[in-house]
Amino acid sequence: MMRLYLAAITMAAIFFAFITGVYIGRVKCSARVANANVEQITNNYKIQRIANETVMHTGGDDVRRILREKYTIAE
């Protein structure tokens, strides 16, 4: 009878260790995905900033302003 209890306790410990490992793996994966999203958003902002600086320094902003004024829907 004692062996049966010992086997049940061992199996329960292995089962809970497995469940804990799965949970930790999911949390690490979620953290990795969140960090990748933050890096992508930061990269997008950097690209947008470089594009805006290029437009402002080349006189393209005037073309953009004229087109926006000329071709927007009048209220």
Residue frames relative to the residue before (quaternion, step in Angstrom):
aa qw qx qy qz dx dy dz
M 1.0000 0.0000 0.0000 0.0000 0.00 0.00 0.00
M 0.6398 0.5339 -0.3222 0.4492 3.56 1.03 -0.81
R 0.6288 0.5328 -0.3300 0.4603 3.57 1.06 -0.73
L 0.6233 0.5403 -0.3332 0.4566 3.58 1.03 -0.72
Y 0.6568 0.4949 -0.3028 0.4817 3.58 0.97 -0.84
L 0.6501 0.5173 -0.3089 0.4631 3.56 0.96 -0.89
A 0.6539 0.4970 -0.3075 0.4806 3.60 0.97 -0.82
A 0.6526 0.5079 -0.3169 0.4644 3.61 0.97 -0.81
I 0.6545 0.4990 -0.3122 0.4746 3.59 0.95 -0.83
T 0.6473 0.5137 -0.3175 0.4651 3.58 0.98 -0.82
M 0.6677 0.4886 -0.3031 0.4728 3.58 0.89 -0.86
A 0.6367 0.5139 -0.3297 0.4709 3.60 1.01 -0.76
A 0.6455 0.5149 -0.3225 0.4628 3.60 0.98 -0.80
I 0.6501 0.4996 -0.3122 0.4799 3.60 0.97 -0.84
F 0.6448 0.5233 -0.3194 0.4565 3.60 0.96 -0.85
F 0.6962 0.4598 -0.2822 0.4735 3.61 0.84 -0.92
A 0.6096 0.5283 -0.3543 0.4730 3.60 1.10 -0.60
F 0.6343 0.5210 -0.3228 0.4712 3.59 1.02 -0.76
I 0.6638 0.4995 -0.3020 0.4675 3.58 0.87 -0.96
T 0.6492 0.5090 -0.3127 0.4708 3.60 0.97 -0.83
G 0.6485 0.5215 -0.3153 0.4562 3.59 0.97 -0.79
V 0.6354 0.5160 -0.3219 0.4759 3.57 1.01 -0.80
Y 0.6570 0.5128 -0.3098 0.4577 3.58 0.93 -0.88
I 0.6607 0.4980 -0.3056 0.4713 3.59 0.91 -0.91
G 0.6350 0.5313 -0.3248 0.4572 3.58 1.02 -0.77
R 0.6556 0.4993 -0.3116 0.4731 3.59 0.97 -0.81
V 0.6493 0.5130 -0.3231 0.4592 3.59 0.95 -0.82
K 0.6561 0.5007 -0.3114 0.4711 3.60 0.95 -0.84
C 0.6407 0.5179 -0.3235 0.4654 3.58 1.01 -0.80
S 0.6510 0.5089 -0.3147 0.4672 3.59 0.95 -0.84
A 0.6481 0.5069 -0.3196 0.4699 3.58 0.99 -0.79
R 0.6432 0.5242 -0.3182 0.4585 3.58 1.00 -0.80
V 0.6564 0.5009 -0.3007 0.4772 3.57 0.98 -0.87
A 0.6447 0.5164 -0.3238 0.4614 3.60 0.96 -0.82
N 0.6563 0.4980 -0.3118 0.4733 3.60 0.96 -0.80
A 0.6378 0.5146 -0.3309 0.4679 3.58 1.00 -0.75
N 0.6421 0.5164 -0.3244 0.4647 3.60 1.02 -0.75
V 0.6400 0.5162 -0.3226 0.4689 3.58 0.99 -0.81
E 0.6535 0.5057 -0.3148 0.4670 3.59 0.94 -0.83
Q 0.6523 0.5116 -0.3155 0.4618 3.60 0.98 -0.80
I 0.6550 0.4981 -0.3135 0.4739 3.59 0.95 -0.85
T 0.6366 0.5183 -0.3240 0.4702 3.59 0.99 -0.81
N 0.6472 0.5124 -0.3109 0.4711 3.57 0.98 -0.84
N 0.6412 0.5206 -0.3257 0.4602 3.60 0.98 -0.81
Y 0.6481 0.5078 -0.3179 0.4700 3.60 0.97 -0.83
K 0.6441 0.5233 -0.3241 0.4542 3.56 0.99 -0.82
I 0.6540 0.5001 -0.3090 0.4762 3.59 0.95 -0.87
Q 0.6481 0.5168 -0.3153 0.4621 3.60 0.97 -0.87
R 0.6547 0.5140 -0.3144 0.4565 3.59 0.95 -0.86
I 0.6522 0.5038 -0.3141 0.4713 3.59 0.95 -0.85
A 0.6514 0.5066 -0.3171 0.4674 3.59 0.96 -0.83
N 0.6643 0.4966 -0.3104 0.4645 3.60 0.93 -0.84
E 0.6394 0.5142 -0.3318 0.4655 3.60 0.98 -0.78
T 0.6418 0.5226 -0.3199 0.4612 3.57 0.99 -0.84
V 0.6671 0.4941 -0.3057 0.4663 3.59 0.90 -0.88
M 0.6874 0.4915 -0.2976 0.4442 3.59 0.87 -0.89
H 0.7230 0.4472 -0.2537 0.4614 3.60 1.01 -0.73
T 0.7030 0.4511 -0.2777 0.4745 3.60 1.19 -0.25
G 0.5593 -0.6089 0.3968 0.3987 3.60 1.20 0.04
G 0.4345 0.7057 -0.4563 0.3240 3.57 1.22 0.12
D 0.5586 0.6122 -0.4024 0.3888 3.56 1.15 -0.44
D 0.6177 0.5417 -0.3476 0.4518 3.58 1.09 -0.66
V 0.6348 0.5125 -0.3202 0.4816 3.58 1.01 -0.79
R 0.6512 0.5096 -0.3161 0.4652 3.57 0.93 -0.85
R 0.6533 0.5161 -0.3147 0.4559 3.60 0.95 -0.88
I 0.6636 0.5057 -0.3058 0.4587 3.58 0.91 -0.93
L 0.6707 0.4881 -0.3029 0.4692 3.58 0.88 -0.89
R 0.6482 0.5139 -0.3252 0.4582 3.57 0.98 -0.79
E 0.6746 0.4839 -0.2973 0.4715 3.60 0.94 -0.83
K 0.7107 0.4862 -0.2613 0.4361 3.55 0.94 -0.89
Y 0.8224 0.2836 -0.1088 0.4810 3.59 0.90 -0.89
T 0.4814 0.6243 -0.4868 0.3761 3.60 1.09 0.45
I 0.5750 -0.5823 0.4436 0.3653 3.54 -1.23 0.45
A 0.3829 -0.7285 0.5255 0.2156 3.55 -0.78 1.08
E 0.4234 -0.7081 0.5075 0.2488 3.55 -1.06 0.75
